């Protein structure tokens, strides 16, 4: 049905307000979960609303939305050498295997991202129904206010401005839809001038009220804040210690406890590949945290042209350059794996390198100079898979990388031997320990994280008691487990890759914030050297492995398949590592599992409400879907039987021995009308005349809609 100019403008305004309200759902999600690509999700919301506004066929609309989702997945995640279709095909095959085996925690980030897109798709469809059929947005309005208020109360998200915007937009939308319902009820035909007379005062009044309410001074709270009481009563966030702010620090002697996020930019980096930014290592585990044996005697001064004696040797690939722009005055230089030398913005500066912890700082005569940028040259290491698998013993070359406190509980060592009992090579044992955290009940958590008491071991508490924590918990535990089975390992600190914001000419621009401060593990394998591992849930190891064997049948993933928790086939695991090596860590879904539960609960409540109130919206939906069938005698029969089906809802069901005319008289008598008999007469003329008969479509449509609407409850 062709829409008038007023209806088009009205619907455009409705969808614009919906876009602004839904956007307020995205903002806290992005902020609290440190999720990137906000504009990508906003663009998808806009696409869904535009397609709905244009009224394009369902198949075309679905095709365009699915195309956008696939493009977004390729754009965000496919940094590898795989073609786009090969990447998508691999992701589908891998995740299908994971789901069939029931290993839900191994589902990859691209699939989780696609599920978020689908959730947004469903939400927009539900809102569209509320607007176009029910002419109300009350439930969505209330859910949005509740969602933002809850996050504002119990998280670090400040929803003050968002609440004001949502209330103003929601009231405007509610008022406009009320006017829309009045127009529909009275069947009035309005001109532009009359419509603006109704609508303009509403928009102006609510808008001005919102602005005045926002700028007026507010009195202090009259009641005590109940949130701390509820948190204490529920045990939320109780850890026995203070809450820290995330970021890079030097003191790691007491690990544990919650922290709050910090989006402060620390670096902007231009790099050809995604990689971790290494800063230093630590070797002494104290049962509560980490200390370093580094001292003044292990420091050496290097000129910029001197080779840097990093323990991780550069690979044989072509030298690449990375440009780092520090945005805060950090006292150290970051390292890429395989770094060979630095080019500083002051040629007179030298470098101070500590051989014990491999920390690199600038030795400058101008102590007040702020480092605005520097360049590092590296040759990316590549590890041979066959060589990694061949090493079955671990040397005792450096005892400080095997150090463990005497107070370490025996069950920690027993667990390490249990995990690695079925494997021969050092690499397989390390991979088994790395995979242990992804196969158990471990969860990535930043708020409800415990601090060990005086007689507790930090690793023991995490492995056997809480199983909740962040990178420090996972990485420290892996180092201790590796050392427990005689494998040299060390704790590494630095930054994760950050968020990729643009790409050009083979170079990628990343932004690294305090939220990207990270720790991971390096294990020593004889003949290979130090190899990085990533045990933290939600993070991907950027190491490059050369899979120089065709079918690694004894891969750790193949052997793990024999255990209680099944993982994908070895070929799938190997390919997964290749793709993961090139992916950018953009969306950490393990942080916001609670949010998925909230959204699922909201959708469940909305579904229950819709089902309970189906008597009021089903008739209107039937009118929207089937009214076009009444314009043509060849399809009139379908519309007529839709009406009969709707009448059954109000207990007006045709009896088996009842003719249509008898049924029509009973309906008219019950509803005090003659319209059912009129429609039945038209139906019988069409059926029994043997050919299509002409009839007054406007009158028939009016009678049909009247009877459909009478079935509302």
N, C-alpha and C positions, 0 to 999 in steps of 0.2 A: 504494500500500500504506500502510495506516494505521500511523503511528509511535507507539511507546509513550512514556510520560512521560519515561522515562530517556533515550530516543533524542532526544526533543525538547530536553531540557535539555542533553544532551551536544552536540548540533549547535549550539545557541545559544552554548555556551561556545567551541566551535571557531571559529565565525564572529566572535565578539567578539575572540578572540586574533588572528585574521587581520586584522581591522580595525585593531588596534593596531600590527601589524607593517607593514601596507601604509602606514599613516600615517607611519611612520619613513622611507619612501621619499619622501613628499611634502615633509617638513620641509627636507632639504637642497636639493631642487629649488627650493622657494620662496625659500630664503635665498640661494642662489648666483646665481639668475637674476633676483632682485628682482621676483618674480612675486607679484601680489596674489591675493585671493580664495581663500585657503587653505581657509576653511570651506566654500566652494562645492564644491571638489574632494573634501573629506572627506565632505560630504553625499552626493555621488554614489557614493562607495565604500560608504557605509552603505546607500544605496538598492539597489545591486546585491546586497549580501549579504542584505538583508531579503527581497528578492524571491526569491532562491535558497532562503532558509530557509522561506519560506511555500510554496514549490513551486508557484507560480502557472504557468499555461500559458505556453509560450514566446512566443506572439504578444502576450499581455497584458504580459509582462515587457518585451519589446522595445519595445512601444508606450510604456510608462511611462518607460523609459530614454531613448528618443529624445525624448519630450516634455520631460524634464528638461534634456537637452542644448540643445534649441532655446530653452527658457525661459532657461537660463543665458547663452546667446549674446546674447539680446535684453537681458537684465538688465545685462550687463557693457558691451556695445558700443553699444546703440542709444540714444544721447543726442540724436539728431536729431529732426526733425519728421516723419520717416517713420513710418508705422504699423508695428507689429511684423511683420505678414505682408509688407508692402512691403519692409521692411529685409531679411528673410530671402530674399525672392524676388530682390532686387537682388544680395545676396551670392552666391547660387547662380549667377545668370546671369553675373556678373562673373568669378567664379573658374573657371567652366566655360570661358569664353573664354580666360582666362589659361592654364589647363592644356592646352587644345587647341593653343594657340600655343607651348607649351613654355616659357613664362616663369615658371619655378617660383619665382623670387625675388619675384615680384609677388603671390603668393598672400596674401590678407589674413589678419589676425590671427584673426578669427572662425573661419575654416576651420582654421587651425592649432590653435586651441583645441579645436575639435570633434574633431580627430584625436587630441589628447591624451586627451579623454574616451573615445574609442573604444579607445585603447591601454589605459586603465585598465579598461574593460569587458572586453577580451580577457584581461587579467591576472587579473581576478577570476574569469572563467570557467575559466581554467587552474587556478587555486588550488582552485576548487570541485571540479574533476575529481580533482585530487590527493587531496583530503580524502574525498570521497564514494565514489570508485571504488578508488583505490590505497591509501587509508588511510595516507598518508605526506605529510609536508611537507618532507622532507629537502632536496630540490633548491632549493625556494624559500627555505628557511632559509639554506642555504649561499650562494645568490646575494645575499640581503639583507646578510649579514655581509660578503661580499666588496665589495658596492656601497658600504656605509657606510665600511668600512675604507679603500677606495681614495680616497673623497672626503676622509676625515679626513687621509690621508697627503699628498695632492697638492693640496689646496685649503685655503681658510681655514675650512672647516666643521669644527667640533669635534664629533666623533662619539662621545666617551667615554660619555656617558650613554646615547646611542642604542644603542651596542653592548651595554651591560649589559642594557638592556630587551629587545632583540631576542634575546639569548642566553637570558635567563630565560624569555621567552614561547615561544621556539622549542623549548627543552628540555621545557617543560610540554606543549606541543602534541605533540611527538614521543612523549612518554611516554603521553599519553592515546590517541593513535592506535595505539600498540603494544597497549595494553589492548583497544582496539576490535578489532584484528585477532585477538587471542586469543579474544575472545568470539565473533567470527564463525567462527573455525576450529573451536571446540569446540561451536558452536551452543548455547551456554549461555543460560539465561533468568535474568537477575539481578534481584534486588529492589533497592530504593533503598538499604537498609542495607548489602547486600553490595557494591553498586557504590561507595558512599562509602568502604568499607573499602579498596578497591583504589586509588581515585583520590586521596582526601584526603592520604595520606602522601606521594604523589608531588608534589602541588602545594605542600604545606608544606615539604618537604625542599628542592626546587629554589628556592622563593621565599626561604627563610631563607638558603640558600647564596649566592644572588645578592646579598642585602642585606649579608651578612657580607663577601663579596668586595669590595663597593663601598666599605664603610666602613673596612676594614683598611688600615693604612699600607702604602705601596708603596715598594720599594727603587728607587734610581736606575737608569736604563738601564745595562746592562753592556756593550753594544756601541755603537759609533758609529752615528749616524743615517745610513743609506745613501741617504736620499732626495736630499740635495743632490748626491751623486755621480751618481745616475741622472739627475737633472735636467740636470746639467752635461754628462753623456755624451750625452743625447738632445737637448740644446739647448733644453729646455723653459724658457720664461720668461727666456732669456738676452737681455738688451737692452743690456747695457753700462752700466746705471745702476741706481740704487736704486728700490725700489718705494714709491710715494706712496700716501696715503690720499685717497679721493675726497672732494670737498667744495668749497665756494666759496672762492677765494683771490684776492688782488689782484695777485700777481706772475705774469705770463704771458710773461716774457721768454725762457724756455727750455721749450718744449713737448716732449712725447713721453715715452716710458717707460711702464711698467705702473703700475697702481694697484689697491688692494684696496678692496672695498666698505665702506660705512659706513651702517648703518641708523638712525643717530641722527636723531631728529626735529628739524627746524629750524623748520617752520611748521605751523600748522593754519589752513586757509583755508575760509571760507564764501563761495561764489560761485555766481552763477546759471548760468554756463557754464564749460566746461573752457577753460583758457587758459594760456599761458606767463607766467612771472613775470620780467619784465625788470628788470635792475639797472643795467647800464652798457654802453657801446660802446667799442671801441678802433679806432684808425685806422692805426697805423704797423706794418707788417709788416717784421721785421728779418732774415728768412731762418731764424730759429730760434724766433721767437715774436712776441708783440705788445707794443707800448708805446703810450702815449696821449699826445697833445699837450696834454692837460688840465693846467692850472696854476692858481695862485691868482687870476690875473687873469680867468679865465673863470668864477669863482664869483660867485653872487649870493644875497642873503638875501631870502626871501619870507615873507610872513605866510600863515597858513593860508587866508585868504580870497582871496589873490592868485591870478590864473590862472597856471598853470605852463607855461612856453614850451617844451614838448616838441616835437621836430621831427616826431613823428607826431601829426597832428591828430585830434581826436575825430570820430567819425562823426555821422550825423544820426539815429541811433536814440535811443530813450528812455534817459535816464541810469539806470545801475544802480549798486548799492553792493556792495562786497566788504569783508568783515571779515577782517583778518589777525591771527593770534595768534602772535607770535614765541616760540619755546621756547628759543632761545639768544640771547645778547646781541649781535645783529648790528648793525653800525654804520650800516646803510643801510636804506632803505625799498624794497620791491619795487613794481613798476609793472605795471598791466594795460595792454594796448594801448587807447589812447584815454583815459587818465587825465586828469582835469581838475583835481581838487584832493584834499587829504587832510584828514581829521578825526582829530586826535590825542587821546590821553586826557588831555593837559594843554593847556588852551586857551592858556596863555602861551607855549608853544613855537613857534618859527618854523622855517622850512625853509631848508636850504642846498643850492642847486642849481648843478651845474657844467654850463655850456652846452656844453663841449667833449665830455664823455663822457656827459652826461645822467644822472649819478649823483645820487641824492637822499638826503640825510642830515638828521637832526634837529639843529637849533641850539637847545640847551637850556641854561638856567642851572644846572640840577641835573645835574652830570656823572655822578653815581652812580645816577641814576634808571634803572631797567630798564623798557624799553618792554613793557608787558603786552599791548597790542593797539592797533590803529588801523584806521581805515576809509578806504578810497579810493573815490572816485566816478569812474566812467568812462562813456564813450559808445563802444561798440564800433565800430571803423571797418569799413566794408564797401567792397570794391573792385569797381568795375564791370569785368566781363570785356571788354566791347567797348572800353572806354576803355584798358584795359591793352594790348589787341591793336593799338590804333591808333598807339601811339608807336613810331616806327621809328628815332629818333635819341636819343642820350644827350648831355645838355649837359655841359660841362666846368666847371660852376659852382663846385665845391670840389675843388681838386686833391689835397687830403689824402686824399680817398676814392678816388683813382686811383693813389696812391703804390705803387711796387714797388721792391724793392732792385735795385741795378745788377747784383748777382751772380746774379739769378734766371736759371736755365738757359733757353736758347732753346726747348727742347722743351716747356716748360710753356706758353709763349705759343702755340707751334704747335698744341698739343693744344687750347687754348681756341678758336682759330680753326677747327680741324677740327670740333669739336663743334657750333659755332654757324653753320657755313658755309651751311646750307640754310634758315636762318630770317631773317626780316626784322625783326620787332618786338623791342624790348628784352625784353619779358616772355617771348616764345618762346625767346629766347637764354638767359635766366636759367633757364627751365624745362628747357631741353635740358641745361644744365650740372648742374642739380639731379638730373635723371634719369640722368645719366651714371654716378653712383655706384651706382645701383640696377640698372643693366644690365650692368655689368662683373663682374670677379672680386673686387670689394671685399668685405671681411668686417668686421663689427663685432667688435672684440677689445679686451679690457682688460688682458690679462696679457702675451701675447707681442707687445709693442709696442716698436718700435725707437726709439732716440734718435739723431738725426743727428750724424754726426761733425763735426769742426771745418770741413771743407771741403764738407759736404753741406748742401743746402737742405731744410728740413723738409717743404715741400709736394712738391718734386721726389721726395724719397725715398718719400713715401706714394703718389704718383700712379704711379710707374714701377717702384719696387723692392718695397716690402712689401705695399702695398694692404691693410694691416690696421691698424685703429686705432679710436678712439672719436670722440666728437663734436668734439673740438678738431681732429683730423685732417681730418674731413669738412668742417667749417665753414670752417676756414682755407683749405683747398684751393679751395673754391667762391669765396670772396672773391677770392683771387689770380687764378683763372680769369676771373671777371667783370671785374676790373680790366684783365686782359690784352687784353680786347676792347673796352675803353673804357667800361665800365659802372661808374658809381660804386657802391661797396659798402663795408660796414663789418661788423666782427665784433661780435656781441652776446653778452653773458654774462648769466646769471640762473639760473632753475630751470625745469625742465619742470613739467607740471601736478601731478605727484604721484599718489597713489592715492586714488581716491574710496572712502570708507568708508560713506557714508550719503547719503540724499536725503530732503528733506521740503519741501513747499509751494513747489516750484520752485527750491529752493536745494540745492546739493550741498556736502558737507563733504569736503575733501581733506586728506590728510596729506602733507607735503613733507619728505623726508629729505635727508641729504647725498648720497645716491645720485642724487638728482634734479638736482644741479648740472649745468648744461647750457650749451652754446654753439650759436648758430645764425647766420643771415645776414640782413642787410637790404640790399636793392638799391634804388637811386633810379631812379624812372621819371618823366620829365617830365610835369607836369600831374596826376600822381597822388601823388607823394611816395615815402616809404620804404615798401617792401613786404617783409614777412618771407618767408624761404624756409627749408626744412628738408631739407638733403642727407643727414643721418645715417640710416643704415639702421636700421629698427626704430622710428623716431619719426614722428609725424604732425603736420604743420603745422596749427595751430588757426586760421589766418587765415580770415576769412569773405569769400567772393567771390560777388558777385551775377552769376549767369549770365543776362545780359539779352539773349542771342541764342539763337535756336532751334537752329541747327545750326552750331557753330563748326568748319567743315570744315578750316580751316587751323590747327587747334590743334596744339601741339607733339607731342601723342601721335599724331595722325594722320600727321604728317610723319615721326616716328620709325619708323612702321610700314614705311616704305620702306627702312629701313636693315637691317643684318644682324640685329639683335636686335629682334624684333617685340614691341610692346606692345599692349594692348587698343584697341578702336575708340575714336574720340574721344569719342563720347557716353558710353561706359563710363567713360573717364578723368575726364570732367567730373563725372559723378555720383559717382564715387569720391571726388573731392576734397570734394564737399558732405558726404558721409557721414563722411569722415575728419575734417572740421572739427569734428564734434561728438563724436568718439570719445574715450574716455579711454585714455591709454597705461597699460595695466595689465599686459600680458604681452609682454615683449621676447624673442621666440623666437630672434633672431639670436645671443643670448648663450649659448644652450644647445643649439646644434646638435650639439655633442659628446655631450650626454646622450642625444639621440635615437639616435645611433650606438651608444652603450653599450646602451640598451634593445633596439635592433634585434638586436644581437649576442647579448644574453641570450635573447631570444625564439627566435633561430635555433638557439642551443645547446640550448634546452629542446625545440624541435621535433625536432632530431636525436636527442636522448636518448629522447624519446617514441617516435620511429619505430624506433629500435634495440631498444627494450624493448616493442614493441607486443605481443609474444607473451604478456607477463604482464598487460597491462591490457585488451587487446581482449576476452578472454573475460569479464572482470568487467563491462565496459561492455555487452556483449551481454546478460548476465543482467539488468542494471539496466533496459535498454531494452525487452527482449522477454519478460520473465517474465510480464507480465500477459496475454499472448496464450494462455497455457496454461490459463487459467481457463474458457475458452469453446470449445466444439467448433467453432464457426464460424471461429475464428482460430487453431486449433491447427496447421493446416497451415503457417502462416507461421512459427510457432515451431519446427516440426519441420525446415523447410528452413534456418532460421538455424543449427540444430545441424549439419546436413549441411555447410553452408558452413564452419563453424568446424572440423569434422573434416578438411577439406581442408588446413588449416594444418599439421597433423601428418602429412600425406601419407596420409590415409585418404580417398581420393577414390573415389566410386562409378564403376565402369566402365560403359561404354555398354551392354554385354550382360548386366549384372548386375541381378537383381531386388532390391527393397528388402529382402526377407528374407535373400537371400544376402549383401547388403551388411551388414546388421545382424549376421549371424553372424560375418563377417570382422572387424567392429569389436569385437564382444564378445571374440573370440578374441585380438585384439591388445591390448585393454585389460583382459582377464581379468575380465569382468563379463557380466551378462545384461541390463543396463538398455537397451541399444540395441534388442534384440529386443522388449522389453516396450513401448517407445515406438512401435516400428514396428507392432506388433499393434494398439495403440490407434489409430494413424493409419489403418491399413487398415480398421478397423471404421467409423471416421468417414466415410471416402471411399466405401466400397462398400456400406454399409448403406442409403444413399439418404436418410438422415435423421440428425440429431444424436443421438449416443448418449451416455448418461451414463457418466462415468468418474471415478475417484478423483483429483481435481485435485491434492491434496497429494502423493500418491505420484508422479504424473506429473511434477510440478514438481521434486520431489526428484531423480528420475532424470535429468531434463533438465539441471538445474543441475550435477549430479555430472559428467555427460559434458562439459558446457561447460567446467567447471573443469579437467577432464583435458587439455584442449587448451592449457592454459597452458604456457609454456616459460620 
